[in-house]
Amino acid sequence: LYQISYGDTDLSLSNRERYPLLFSTAISEESLNVGRLKLLDMFGWFKVGLVSSKSRVAEHFATLAAENYPHMKVAYFGSFVHTPMFAFDEIHRTDLRIIVGIFEEEHARNVLCLARRYPYGNLADANHVWILPSYHNPNWWNITESELQKR
């Protein structure tokens, strides 16, 4: 029996050995990682930082980079549950300018606000590039706390 999913992007569901009859019409996280890496390669950005609330997807990104882009270095790979401040400390310490963010929409505004107000220097200024997921609401930065709580 074939199964078609229209919205699940979980990386584990891409395992053809385990789910040989499951197909999805949604773009998988795996495909997004391929696109992220191609974008980095196209611009010649070979030293990047990775900040994530989805450690499994971030691990896949780092593995894919090591296997397919040996000239690219994921100089920092930080995962967070509540606050990305430790990740910011490492990004600042290693002077990373290109940051790949893999996190849900509800974290996006908080992460970028904290990056902007980072006490040792703005990590969201014109000297830094943040690559964020494309599946966020187009106005994710302009949503109030009460609107987030209604979701």
N, CA, C and O atoms as a GROMACS GRO file, in nm:
protein
  604
    1LEU      N    1   0.085  -0.118   0.000
    1LEU     CA    2   0.000   0.000   0.000
    1LEU      C    3   0.090   0.124   0.000
    1LEU      O    4   0.168   0.143   0.093
    2TYR      N    5   0.079   0.206  -0.101
    2TYR     CA    6   0.156   0.330  -0.109
    2TYR      C    7   0.093   0.434  -0.018
    2TYR      O    8  -0.029   0.440  -0.003
    3GLN      N    9   0.179   0.516   0.044
    3GLN     CA   10   0.131   0.624   0.130
    3GLN      C   11   0.191   0.755   0.079
    3GLN      O   12   0.309   0.762   0.046
    4ILE      N   13   0.108   0.857   0.074
    4ILE     CA   14   0.155   0.988   0.032
    4ILE      C   15   0.126   1.087   0.144
    4ILE      O   16   0.013   1.102   0.188
    5SER      N   17   0.231   1.154   0.187
    5SER     CA   18   0.220   1.256   0.291
    5SER      C   19   0.235   1.391   0.226
    5SER      O   20   0.326   1.411   0.145
    6TYR      N   21   0.150   1.484   0.258
    6TYR     CA   22   0.160   1.616   0.197
    6TYR      C   23   0.230   1.719   0.284
    6TYR      O   24   0.254   1.831   0.239
    7GLY      N   25   0.265   1.683   0.408
    7GLY     CA   26   0.322   1.788   0.491
    7GLY      C   27   0.433   1.747   0.584
    7GLY      O   28   0.490   1.834   0.650
    8ASP      N   29   0.469   1.620   0.594
    8ASP     CA   30   0.571   1.580   0.689
    8ASP      C   31   0.709   1.592   0.628
    8ASP      O   32   0.735   1.537   0.521
    9THR      N   33   0.799   1.664   0.697
    9THR     CA   34   0.934   1.686   0.645
    9THR      C   35   1.040   1.617   0.731
    9THR      O   36   1.159   1.641   0.711
   10ASP      N   37   0.999   1.532   0.824
   10ASP     CA   38   1.091   1.466   0.916
   10ASP      C   39   1.196   1.388   0.837
   10ASP      O   40   1.164   1.311   0.747
   11LEU      N   41   1.322   1.411   0.872
   11LEU     CA   42   1.434   1.350   0.802
   11LEU      C   43   1.429   1.198   0.807
   11LEU      O   44   1.468   1.132   0.711
   12SER      N   45   1.382   1.140   0.918
   12SER     CA   46   1.380   0.994   0.931
   12SER      C   47   1.285   0.930   0.831
   12SER      O   48   1.304   0.813   0.795
   13LEU      N   49   1.183   1.002   0.785
   13LEU     CA   50   1.089   0.945   0.689
   13LEU      C   51   1.148   0.934   0.548
   13LEU      O   52   1.086   0.874   0.460
   14SER      N   53   1.265   0.991   0.527
   14SER     CA   54   1.332   0.979   0.398
   14SER      C   55   1.407   0.846   0.382
   14SER      O   56   1.460   0.816   0.276
   15ASN      N   57   1.410   0.768   0.488
   15ASN     CA   58   1.480   0.639   0.488
   15ASN      C   59   1.402   0.539   0.402
   15ASN      O   60   1.301   0.486   0.446
   16ARG      N   61   1.449   0.514   0.280
   16ARG     CA   62   1.380   0.425   0.185
   16ARG      C   63   1.381   0.279   0.231
   16ARG      O   64   1.289   0.205   0.196
   17GLU      N   65   1.482   0.237   0.308
   17GLU     CA   66   1.483   0.099   0.358
   17GLU      C   67   1.372   0.077   0.460
   17GLU      O   68   1.309  -0.029   0.462
   18ARG      N   69   1.350   0.175   0.542
   18ARG     CA   70   1.248   0.162   0.647
   18ARG      C   71   1.108   0.196   0.597
   18ARG      O   72   1.010   0.134   0.639
   19TYR      N   73   1.098   0.293   0.508
   19TYR     CA   74   0.968   0.338   0.456
   19TYR      C   75   0.968   0.334   0.302
   19TYR      O   76   0.965   0.440   0.239
   20PRO      N   77   0.972   0.217   0.243
   20PRO     CA   78   0.985   0.210   0.097
   20PRO      C   79   0.862   0.256   0.020
   20PRO      O   80   0.872   0.289  -0.098
   21LEU      N   81   0.747   0.259   0.085
   21LEU     CA   82   0.624   0.295   0.014
   21LEU      C   83   0.569   0.432   0.055
   21LEU      O   84   0.457   0.468   0.018
   22LEU      N   85   0.648   0.508   0.130
   22LEU     CA   86   0.604   0.641   0.175
   22LEU      C   87   0.666   0.747   0.084
   22LEU      O   88   0.787   0.750   0.064
   23PHE      N   89   0.582   0.832   0.032
   23PHE     CA   90   0.625   0.943  -0.052
   23PHE      C   91   0.566   1.071   0.003
   23PHE      O   92   0.458   1.071   0.062
   24SER      N   93   0.638   1.180  -0.017
   24SER     CA   94   0.593   1.308   0.036
   24SER      C   95   0.593   1.413  -0.072
   24SER      O   96   0.680   1.414  -0.159
   25THR      N   97   0.496   1.501  -0.067
   25THR     CA   98   0.492   1.612  -0.161
   25THR      C   99   0.562   1.734  -0.103
   25THR      O  100   0.583   1.834  -0.173
   26ALA      N  101   0.597   1.728   0.026
   26ALA     CA  102   0.666   1.839   0.092
   26ALA      C  103   0.817   1.826   0.073
   26ALA      O  104   0.868   1.716   0.054
   27ILE      N  105   0.885   1.937   0.077
   27ILE     CA  106   1.031   1.937   0.068
   27ILE      C  107   1.085   1.886   0.200
   27ILE      O  108   1.047   1.935   0.306
   28SER      N  109   1.174   1.789   0.195
   28SER     CA  110   1.230   1.732   0.318
   28SER      C  111   1.340   1.823   0.372
   28SER      O  112   1.396   1.906   0.300
   29GLU      N  113   1.369   1.806   0.500
   29GLU     CA  114   1.479   1.880   0.561
   29GLU      C  115   1.610   1.844   0.491
   29GLU      O  116   1.699   1.928   0.478
   30GLU      N  117   1.621   1.719   0.446
   30GLU     CA  118   1.739   1.675   0.373
   30GLU      C  119   1.759   1.760   0.247
   30GLU      O  120   1.870   1.805   0.219
   31SER      N  121   1.653   1.783   0.173
   31SER     CA  122   1.661   1.864   0.051
   31SER      C  123   1.697   2.009   0.084
   31SER      O  124   1.773   2.072   0.010
   32LEU      N  125   1.644   2.061   0.194
   32LEU     CA  126   1.678   2.198   0.233
   32LEU      C  127   1.826   2.209   0.266
   32LEU      O  128   1.890   2.310   0.235
   33ASN      N  129   1.882   2.105   0.329
   33ASN     CA  130   2.026   2.107   0.360
   33ASN      C  131   2.109   2.109   0.233
   33ASN      O  132   2.210   2.179   0.226
   34VAL      N  133   2.068   2.034   0.133
   34VAL     CA  134   2.140   2.035   0.005
   34VAL      C  135   2.136   2.176  -0.054
   34VAL      O  136   2.238   2.226  -0.102
   35GLY      N  137   2.021   2.239  -0.051
   35GLY     CA  138   2.009   2.377  -0.102
   35GLY      C  139   2.092   2.476  -0.023
   35GLY      O  140   2.154   2.564  -0.081
   36ARG      N  141   2.093   2.462   0.109
   36ARG     CA  142   2.174   2.552   0.192
   36ARG      C  143   2.322   2.541   0.155
   36ARG      O  144   2.391   2.641   0.140
   37LEU      N  145   2.369   2.417   0.140
   37LEU     CA  146   2.510   2.395   0.107
   37LEU      C  147   2.544   2.447  -0.032
   37LEU      O  148   2.652   2.503  -0.051
   38LYS      N  149   2.456   2.430  -0.127
   38LYS     CA  150   2.481   2.482  -0.263
   38LYS      C  151   2.488   2.635  -0.260
   38LYS      O  152   2.570   2.695  -0.330
   39LEU      N  153   2.403   2.698  -0.180
   39LEU     CA  154   2.406   2.844  -0.168
   39LEU      C  155   2.538   2.890  -0.108
   39LEU      O  156   2.600   2.984  -0.158
   40LEU      N  157   2.582   2.825  -0.001
   40LEU     CA  158   2.709   2.861   0.061
   40LEU      C  159   2.823   2.845  -0.038
   40LEU      O  160   2.910   2.932  -0.048
   41ASP      N  161   2.823   2.735  -0.112
   41ASP     CA  162   2.928   2.708  -0.209
   41ASP      C  163   2.926   2.811  -0.322
   41ASP      O  164   3.031   2.858  -0.366
   42MET      N  165   2.806   2.847  -0.368
   42MET     CA  166   2.794   2.943  -0.478
   42MET      C  167   2.855   3.078  -0.442
   42MET      O  168   2.916   3.143  -0.527
   43PHE      N  169   2.839   3.121  -0.316
   43PHE     CA  170   2.894   3.251  -0.274
   43PHE      C  171   3.037   3.242  -0.222
   43PHE      O  172   3.097   3.343  -0.186
   44GLY      N  173   3.091   3.119  -0.219
   44GLY     CA  174   3.228   3.103  -0.171
   44GLY      C  175   3.241   3.118  -0.021
   44GLY      O  176   3.347   3.158   0.029
   45TRP      N  177   3.136   3.088   0.050
   45TRP     CA  178   3.138   3.096   0.197
   45TRP      C  179   3.175   2.958   0.250
   45TRP      O  180   3.092   2.868   0.256
   46PHE      N  181   3.301   2.943   0.290
   46PHE     CA  182   3.351   2.811   0.326
   46PHE      C  183   3.373   2.791   0.475
   46PHE      O  184   3.404   2.680   0.518
   47LYS      N  185   3.359   2.895   0.553
   47LYS     CA  186   3.372   2.884   0.698
   47LYS      C  187   3.239   2.932   0.757
   47LYS      O  188   3.209   3.052   0.753
   48VAL      N  189   3.161   2.840   0.812
   48VAL     CA  190   3.027   2.875   0.858
   48VAL      C  191   3.004   2.827   1.001
   48VAL      O  192   3.069   2.734   1.050
   49GLY      N  193   2.909   2.892   1.064
   49GLY     CA  194   2.861   2.848   1.194
   49GLY      C  195   2.721   2.794   1.178
   49GLY      O  196   2.650   2.832   1.085
   50LEU      N  197   2.682   2.707   1.266
   50LEU     CA  198   2.551   2.641   1.259
   50LEU      C  199   2.485   2.652   1.395
   50LEU      O  200   2.538   2.603   1.495
   51VAL      N  201   2.368   2.716   1.400
   51VAL     CA  202   2.291   2.730   1.523
   51VAL      C  203   2.158   2.662   1.501
   51VAL      O  204   2.087   2.693   1.405
   52SER      N  205   2.123   2.570   1.590
   52SER     CA  206   2.006   2.489   1.562
   52SER      C  207   1.930   2.451   1.689
   52SER      O  208   1.988   2.433   1.796
   53SER      N  209   1.799   2.438   1.673
   53SER     CA  210   1.716   2.378   1.778
   53SER      C  211   1.674   2.239   1.733
   53SER      O  212   1.605   2.168   1.806
   54LYS      N  213   1.715   2.201   1.613
   54LYS     CA  214   1.683   2.069   1.557
   54LYS      C  215   1.815   1.995   1.536
   54LYS      O  216   1.870   1.997   1.425
   55SER      N  217   1.866   1.931   1.640
   55SER     CA  218   2.000   1.876   1.633
   55SER      C  219   2.016   1.768   1.526
   55SER      O  220   2.123   1.758   1.466
   56ARG      N  221   1.914   1.690   1.502
   56ARG     CA  222   1.925   1.584   1.402
   56ARG      C  223   1.943   1.641   1.261
   56ARG      O  224   2.024   1.592   1.183
   57VAL      N  225   1.869   1.744   1.229
   57VAL     CA  226   1.880   1.808   1.098
   57VAL      C  227   2.016   1.878   1.087
   57VAL      O  228   2.079   1.876   0.981
   58ALA      N  229   2.060   1.940   1.195
   58ALA     CA  230   2.190   2.008   1.195
   58ALA      C  231   2.304   1.908   1.178
   58ALA      O  232   2.400   1.935   1.106
   59GLU      N  233   2.294   1.793   1.243
   59GLU     CA  234   2.396   1.688   1.227
   59GLU      C  235   2.401   1.642   1.082
   59GLU      O  236   2.509   1.619   1.027
   60HIS      N  237   2.284   1.630   1.020
   60HIS     CA  238   2.279   1.591   0.879
   60HIS      C  239   2.348   1.696   0.793
   60HIS      O  240   2.421   1.662   0.700
   61PHE      N  241   2.325   1.823   0.822
   61PHE     CA  242   2.388   1.932   0.748
   61PHE      C  243   2.540   1.922   0.759
   61PHE      O  244   2.611   1.929   0.658
   62ALA      N  245   2.591   1.904   0.881
   62ALA     CA  246   2.736   1.897   0.903
   62ALA      C  247   2.796   1.775   0.832
   62ALA      O  248   2.904   1.785   0.773
   63THR      N  249   2.728   1.662   0.837
   63THR     CA  250   2.775   1.540   0.771
   63THR      C  251   2.777   1.560   0.620
   63THR      O  252   2.874   1.525   0.553
   64LEU      N  253   2.668   1.615   0.567
   64LEU     CA  254   2.658   1.640   0.423
   64LEU      C  255   2.768   1.735   0.376
   64LEU      O  256   2.826   1.717   0.269
   65ALA      N  257   2.797   1.836   0.456
   65ALA     CA  258   2.904   1.932   0.422
   65ALA      C  259   3.038   1.860   0.418
   65ALA      O  260   3.116   1.880   0.325
   66ALA      N  261   3.066   1.778   0.518
   66ALA     CA  262   3.195   1.707   0.524
   66ALA      C  263   3.211   1.609   0.408
   66ALA      O  264   3.320   1.595   0.352
   67GLU      N  265   3.102   1.542   0.370
   67GLU     CA  266   3.109   1.441   0.264
   67GLU      C  267   3.116   1.502   0.124
   67GLU      O  268   3.186   1.449   0.037
   68ASN      N  269   3.045   1.610   0.101
   68ASN     CA  270   3.031   1.665  -0.035
   68ASN      C  271   3.105   1.795  -0.060
   68ASN      O  272   3.124   1.834  -0.176
   69TYR      N  273   3.146   1.864   0.044
   69TYR     CA  274   3.214   1.993   0.030
   69TYR      C  275   3.337   1.994   0.122
   69TYR      O  276   3.337   2.063   0.224
   70PRO      N  277   3.441   1.918   0.087
   70PRO     CA  278   3.557   1.908   0.176
   70PRO      C  279   3.627   2.043   0.199
   70PRO      O  280   3.698   2.058   0.298
   71HIS      N  281   3.609   2.137   0.110
   71HIS     CA  282   3.669   2.270   0.126
   71HIS      C  283   3.589   2.358   0.224
   71HIS      O  284   3.635   2.465   0.264
   72MET      N  285   3.470   2.312   0.262
   72MET     CA  286   3.385   2.390   0.352
   72MET      C  287   3.407   2.342   0.495
   72MET      O  288   3.420   2.222   0.521
   73LYS      N  289   3.412   2.436   0.587
   73LYS     CA  290   3.434   2.402   0.727
   73LYS      C  291   3.317   2.453   0.811
   73LYS      O  292   3.290   2.573   0.816
   74VAL      N  293   3.249   2.360   0.877
   74VAL     CA  294   3.148   2.400   0.975
   74VAL      C  295   3.228   2.424   1.103
   74VAL      O  296   3.252   2.332   1.182
   75ALA      N  297   3.267   2.549   1.122
   75ALA     CA  298   3.358   2.585   1.230
   75ALA      C  299   3.293   2.579   1.367
   75ALA      O  300   3.361   2.562   1.468
   76TYR      N  301   3.163   2.592   1.371
   76TYR     CA  302   3.092   2.580   1.498
   76TYR      C  303   2.956   2.520   1.472
   76TYR      O  304   2.886   2.560   1.378
   77PHE      N  305   2.918   2.425   1.555
   77PHE     CA  306   2.789   2.358   1.546
   77PHE      C  307   2.728   2.362   1.686
   77PHE      O  308   2.767   2.286   1.774
   78GLY      N  309   2.632   2.451   1.704
   78GLY     CA  310   2.570   2.468   1.835
   78GLY      C  311   2.422   2.441   1.832
   78GLY      O  312   2.350   2.488   1.744
   79SER      N  313   2.378   2.366   1.930
   79SER     CA  314   2.237   2.334   1.943
   79SER      C  315   2.184   2.399   2.070
   79SER      O  316   2.257   2.410   2.169
   80PHE      N  317   2.059   2.440   2.068
   80PHE     CA  318   2.002   2.502   2.187
   80PHE      C  319   1.859   2.453   2.210
   80PHE      O  320   1.790   2.410   2.117
   81VAL      N  321   1.818   2.462   2.336
   81VAL     CA  322   1.681   2.428   2.371
   81VAL      C  323   1.606   2.555   2.407
   81VAL      O  324   1.496   2.579   2.356
   82HIS      N  325   1.664   2.637   2.493
   82HIS     CA  326   1.596   2.759   2.539
   82HIS      C  327   1.662   2.886   2.487
   82HIS      O  328   1.594   2.977   2.438
   83THR      N  329   1.794   2.894   2.498
   83THR     CA  330   1.862   3.016   2.456
   83THR      C  331   1.989   2.982   2.378
   83THR      O  332   2.060   2.888   2.413
   84PRO      N  333   2.018   3.056   2.274
   84PRO     CA  334   2.138   3.030   2.193
   84PRO      C  335   2.261   3.108   2.240
   84PRO      O  336   2.358   3.118   2.164
   85MET      N  337   2.261   3.162   2.360
   85MET     CA  338   2.370   3.250   2.403
   85MET      C  339   2.507   3.181   2.401
   85MET      O  340   2.606   3.244   2.364
   86PHE      N  341   2.514   3.053   2.440
   86PHE     CA  342   2.643   2.983   2.435
   86PHE      C  343   2.692   2.977   2.290
   86PHE      O  344   2.810   2.997   2.263
   87ALA      N  345   2.600   2.949   2.199
   87ALA     CA  346   2.635   2.946   2.056
   87ALA      C  347   2.688   3.083   2.013
   87ALA      O  348   2.787   3.090   1.939
   88PHE      N  349   2.625   3.189   2.058
   88PHE     CA  350   2.670   3.324   2.022
   88PHE      C  351   2.810   3.351   2.074
   88PHE      O  352   2.891   3.414   2.007
   89ASP      N  353   2.839   3.302   2.196
   89ASP     CA  354   2.974   3.320   2.252
   89ASP      C  355   3.078   3.256   2.161
   89ASP      O  356   3.184   3.315   2.136
   90GLU      N  357   3.050   3.137   2.111
   90GLU     CA  358   3.143   3.067   2.023
   90GLU      C  359   3.153   3.135   1.886
   90GLU      O  360   3.262   3.145   1.829
   91ILE      N  361   3.042   3.181   1.835
   91ILE     CA  362   3.043   3.252   1.706
   91ILE      C  363   3.127   3.379   1.717
   91ILE      O  364   3.205   3.411   1.628
   92HIS      N  365   3.110   3.450   1.827
   92HIS     CA  366   3.189   3.572   1.850
   92HIS      C  367   3.338   3.539   1.868
   92HIS      O  368   3.424   3.605   1.810
   93ARG      N  369   3.366   3.436   1.948
   93ARG     CA  370   3.504   3.398   1.977
   93ARG      C  371   3.579   3.356   1.851
   93ARG      O  372   3.697   3.389   1.835
   94THR      N  373   3.512   3.284   1.761
   94THR     CA  374   3.577   3.234   1.639
   94THR      C  375   3.558   3.329   1.520
   94THR      O  376   3.602   3.299   1.409
   95ASP      N  377   3.494   3.443   1.544
   95ASP     CA  378   3.474   3.547   1.443
   95ASP      C  379   3.406   3.493   1.317
   95ASP      O  380   3.448   3.522   1.205
   96LEU      N  381   3.301   3.415   1.337
   96LEU     CA  382   3.224   3.363   1.223
   96LEU      C  383   3.131   3.471   1.171
   96LEU      O  384   3.070   3.544   1.249
   97ARG      N  385   3.121   3.481   1.040
   97ARG     CA  386   3.037   3.583   0.977
   97ARG      C  387   2.918   3.523   0.903
   97ARG      O  388   2.820   3.594   0.876
   98ILE      N  389   2.924   3.394   0.870
   98ILE     CA  390   2.817   3.325   0.799
   98ILE      C  391   2.755   3.225   0.896
   98ILE      O  392   2.824   3.135   0.944
   99ILE      N  393   2.628   3.240   0.923
   99ILE     CA  394   2.560   3.157   1.023
   99ILE      C  395   2.436   3.094   0.960
   99ILE      O  396   2.349   3.163   0.909
  100VAL      N  397   2.431   2.962   0.966
  100VAL     CA  398   2.314   2.888   0.920
  100VAL      C  399   2.228   2.862   1.042
  100VAL      O  400   2.273   2.801   1.139
  101GLY      N  401   2.103   2.907   1.037
  101GLY     CA  402   2.010   2.886   1.148
  101GLY      C  403   1.906   2.782   1.109
  101GLY      O  404   1.834   2.798   1.010
  102ILE      N  405   1.899   2.675   1.186
  102ILE     CA  406   1.798   2.571   1.162
  102ILE      C  407   1.714   2.561   1.287
  102ILE      O  408   1.747   2.489   1.381
  103PHE      N  409   1.604   2.635   1.287
  103PHE     CA  410   1.515   2.635   1.402
  103PHE      C  411   1.375   2.675   1.360
  103PHE      O  412   1.353   2.730   1.252
  104GLU      N  413   1.280   2.646   1.448
  104GLU     CA  414   1.139   2.673   1.421
  104GLU      C  415   1.112   2.823   1.422
  104GLU      O  416   1.188   2.904   1.476
  105GLU      N  417   1.001   2.857   1.362
  105GLU     CA  418   0.960   2.997   1.354
  105GLU      C  419   0.946   3.060   1.491
  105GLU      O  420   0.979   3.178   1.510
  106GLU      N  421   0.897   2.983   1.589
  106GLU     CA  422   0.878   3.043   1.721
  106GLU      C  423   1.009   3.084   1.787
  106GLU      O  424   1.009   3.169   1.876
  107HIS      N  425   1.121   3.025   1.744
  107HIS     CA  426   1.252   3.063   1.798
  107HIS      C  427   1.317   3.175   1.718
  107HIS      O  428   1.403   3.246   1.770
  108ALA      N  429   1.279   3.191   1.593
  108ALA     CA  430   1.350   3.280   1.501
  108ALA      C  431   1.361   3.423   1.553
  108ALA      O  432   1.470   3.481   1.555
  109ARG      N  433   1.250   3.479   1.594
  109ARG     CA  434   1.253   3.619   1.638
  109ARG      C  435   1.341   3.636   1.761
  109ARG      O  436   1.419   3.730   1.769
  110ASN      N  437   1.328   3.544   1.857
  110ASN     CA  438   1.408   3.551   1.978
  110ASN      C  439   1.557   3.537   1.947
  110ASN      O  440   1.639   3.611   2.001
  111VAL      N  441   1.592   3.442   1.861
  111VAL     CA  442   1.732   3.420   1.826
  111VAL      C  443   1.791   3.546   1.762
  111VAL      O  444   1.900   3.589   1.800
  112LEU      N  445   1.721   3.604   1.666
  112LEU     CA  446   1.775   3.722   1.597
  112LEU      C  447   1.776   3.846   1.688
  112LEU      O  448   1.867   3.928   1.677
  113CYS      N  449   1.679   3.859   1.776
  113CYS     CA  450   1.681   3.971   1.871
  113CYS      C  451   1.798   3.958   1.967
  113CYS      O  452   1.867   4.056   1.997
  114LEU      N  453   1.822   3.836   2.015
  114LEU     CA  454   1.936   3.814   2.104
  114LEU      C  455   2.067   3.837   2.030
  114LEU      O  456   2.162   3.892   2.087
  115ALA      N  457   2.073   3.796   1.904
  115ALA     CA  458   2.195   3.819   1.824
  115ALA      C  459   2.219   3.969   1.807
  115ALA      O  460   2.333   4.015   1.814
  116ARG      N  461   2.114   4.042   1.785
  116ARG     CA  462   2.124   4.188   1.767
  116ARG      C  463   2.173   4.257   1.894
  116ARG      O  464   2.250   4.352   1.888
  117ARG      N  465   2.126   4.207   2.010
  117ARG     CA  466   2.161   4.268   2.138
  117ARG      C  467   2.276   4.197   2.209
  117ARG      O  468   2.299   4.220   2.328
  118TYR      N  469   2.348   4.111   2.139
  118TYR     CA  470   2.458   4.037   2.200
  118TYR      C  471   2.556   4.136   2.264
  118TYR      O  472   2.601   4.230   2.198
  119PRO      N  473   2.590   4.116   2.393
  119PRO     CA  474   2.667   4.217   2.465
  119PRO      C  475   2.808   4.244   2.413
  119PRO      O  476   2.864   4.350   2.441
  120TYR      N  477   2.867   4.152   2.339
  120TYR     CA  478   3.005   4.171   2.291
  120TYR      C  479   3.011   4.215   2.146
  120TYR      O  480   3.118   4.216   2.086
  121GLY      N  481   2.898   4.250   2.090
  121GLY     CA  482   2.894   4.298   1.952
  121GLY      C  483   2.774   4.242   1.879
  121GLY      O  484   2.739   4.125   1.896
  122ASN      N  485   2.713   4.323   1.799
  122ASN     CA  486   2.594   4.285   1.724
  122ASN      C  487   2.625   4.172   1.627
  122ASN      O  488   2.710   4.187   1.539
  123LEU      N  489   2.558   4.058   1.641
  123LEU     CA  490   2.578   3.943   1.552
  123LEU      C  491   2.473   3.940   1.440
  123LEU      O  492   2.466   3.843   1.364
  124ALA      N  493   2.394   4.045   1.431
  124ALA     CA  494   2.292   4.052   1.325
  124ALA      C  495   2.307   4.183   1.247
  124ALA      O  496   2.208   4.241   1.202
  125ASP      N  497   2.429   4.226   1.232
  125ASP     CA  498   2.453   4.351   1.160
  125ASP      C  499   2.494   4.322   1.015
  125ASP      O  500   2.485   4.208   0.970
  126ALA      N  501   2.538   4.424   0.944
  126ALA     CA  502   2.574   4.409   0.803
  126ALA      C  503   2.698   4.323   0.782
  126ALA      O  504   2.728   4.284   0.670
  127ASN      N  505   2.772   4.294   0.888
  127ASN     CA  506   2.892   4.211   0.878
  127ASN      C  507   2.863   4.062   0.892
  127ASN      O  508   2.953   3.979   0.878
  128HIS      N  509   2.738   4.028   0.918
  128HIS     CA  510   2.699   3.888   0.937
  128HIS      C  511   2.587   3.850   0.841
  128HIS      O  512   2.499   3.930   0.811
  129VAL      N  513   2.593   3.727   0.794
  129VAL     CA  514   2.488   3.673   0.707
  129VAL      C  515   2.423   3.558   0.782
  129VAL      O  516   2.490   3.465   0.827
  130TRP      N  517   2.291   3.564   0.796
  130TRP     CA  518   2.214   3.456   0.856
  130TRP      C  519   2.133   3.389   0.745
  130TRP      O  520   2.062   3.455   0.670
  131ILE      N  521   2.145   3.258   0.736
  131ILE     CA  522   2.066   3.180   0.641
  131ILE      C  523   1.962   3.106   0.722
  131ILE      O  524   1.994   3.017   0.802
  132LEU      N  525   1.836   3.143   0.703
  132LEU     CA  526   1.726   3.089   0.784
  132LEU      C  527   1.635   3.001   0.699
  132LEU      O  528   1.638   3.008   0.576
  133PRO      N  529   1.554   2.917   0.765
  133PRO     CA  530   1.460   2.831   0.690
  133PRO      C  531   1.363   2.915   0.608
  133PRO      O  532   1.324   3.025   0.646
  134SER      N  533   1.324   2.860   0.496
  134SER     CA  534   1.234   2.932   0.406
  134SER      C  535   1.087   2.908   0.438
  134SER      O  536   1.000   2.972   0.378
  135TYR      N  537   1.059   2.819   0.530
  135TYR     CA  538   0.920   2.784   0.558
  135TYR      C  539   0.858   2.867   0.670
  135TYR      O  540   0.747   2.837   0.714
  136HIS      N  541   0.927   2.968   0.716
  136HIS     CA  542   0.869   3.056   0.817
  136HIS      C  543   0.764   3.148   0.753
  136HIS      O  544   0.768   3.175   0.633
  137ASN      N  545   0.671   3.194   0.833
  137ASN     CA  546   0.574   3.293   0.791
  137ASN      C  547   0.650   3.414   0.735
  137ASN      O  548   0.751   3.454   0.793
  138PRO      N  549   0.604   3.472   0.626
  138PRO     CA  550   0.676   3.586   0.567
  138PRO      C  551   0.697   3.704   0.664
  138PRO      O  552   0.791   3.782   0.645
  139ASN      N  553   0.614   3.717   0.765
  139ASN     CA  554   0.628   3.827   0.861
  139ASN      C  555   0.664   3.775   1.000
  139ASN      O  556   0.617   3.830   1.100
  140TRP      N  557   0.747   3.671   1.009
  140TRP     CA  558   0.779   3.607   1.136
  140TRP      C  559   0.837   3.704   1.239
  140TRP      O  560   0.817   3.686   1.359
  141TRP      N  561   0.908   3.806   1.195
  141TRP     CA  562   0.970   3.901   1.287
  141TRP      C  563   0.870   4.003   1.342
  141TRP      O  564   0.902   4.074   1.437
  142ASN      N  565   0.752   4.010   1.284
  142ASN     CA  566   0.655   4.112   1.318
  142ASN      C  567   0.534   4.055   1.392
  142ASN      O  568   0.426   4.115   1.391
  143ILE      N  569   0.550   3.940   1.454
  143ILE     CA  570   0.440   3.875   1.526
  143ILE      C  571   0.457   3.902   1.676
  143ILE      O  572   0.566   3.886   1.730
  144THR      N  573   0.348   3.941   1.741
  144THR     CA  574   0.356   3.972   1.884
  144THR      C  575   0.356   3.844   1.966
  144THR      O  576   0.323   3.736   1.917
  145GLU      N  577   0.395   3.858   2.092
  145GLU     CA  578   0.396   3.744   2.184
  145GLU      C  579   0.258   3.683   2.197
  145GLU      O  580   0.244   3.561   2.202
  146SER      N  581   0.153   3.767   2.205
  146SER     CA  582   0.017   3.714   2.219
  146SER      C  583  -0.025   3.634   2.096
  146SER      O  584  -0.097   3.535   2.109
  147GLU      N  585   0.019   3.678   1.978
  147GLU     CA  586  -0.013   3.601   1.856
  147GLU      C  587   0.059   3.466   1.856
  147GLU      O  588   0.004   3.366   1.810
  148LEU      N  589   0.183   3.463   1.908
  148LEU     CA  590   0.255   3.338   1.917
  148LEU      C  591   0.188   3.241   2.013
  148LEU      O  592   0.182   3.121   1.988
  149GLN      N  593   0.137   3.294   2.125
  149GLN     CA  594   0.072   3.209   2.225
  149GLN      C  595  -0.059   3.150   2.173
  149GLN      O  596  -0.101   3.044   2.221
  150LYS      N  597  -0.126   3.216   2.078
  150LYS     CA  598  -0.251   3.166   2.022
  150LYS      C  599  -0.230   3.046   1.932
  150LYS      O  600  -0.324   2.969   1.908
  151ARG      N  601  -0.109   3.030   1.881
  151ARG     CA  602  -0.082   2.922   1.785
  151ARG      C  603  -0.081   2.787   1.851
  151ARG      O  604  -0.060   2.686   1.784
   0.00000   0.00000   0.00000
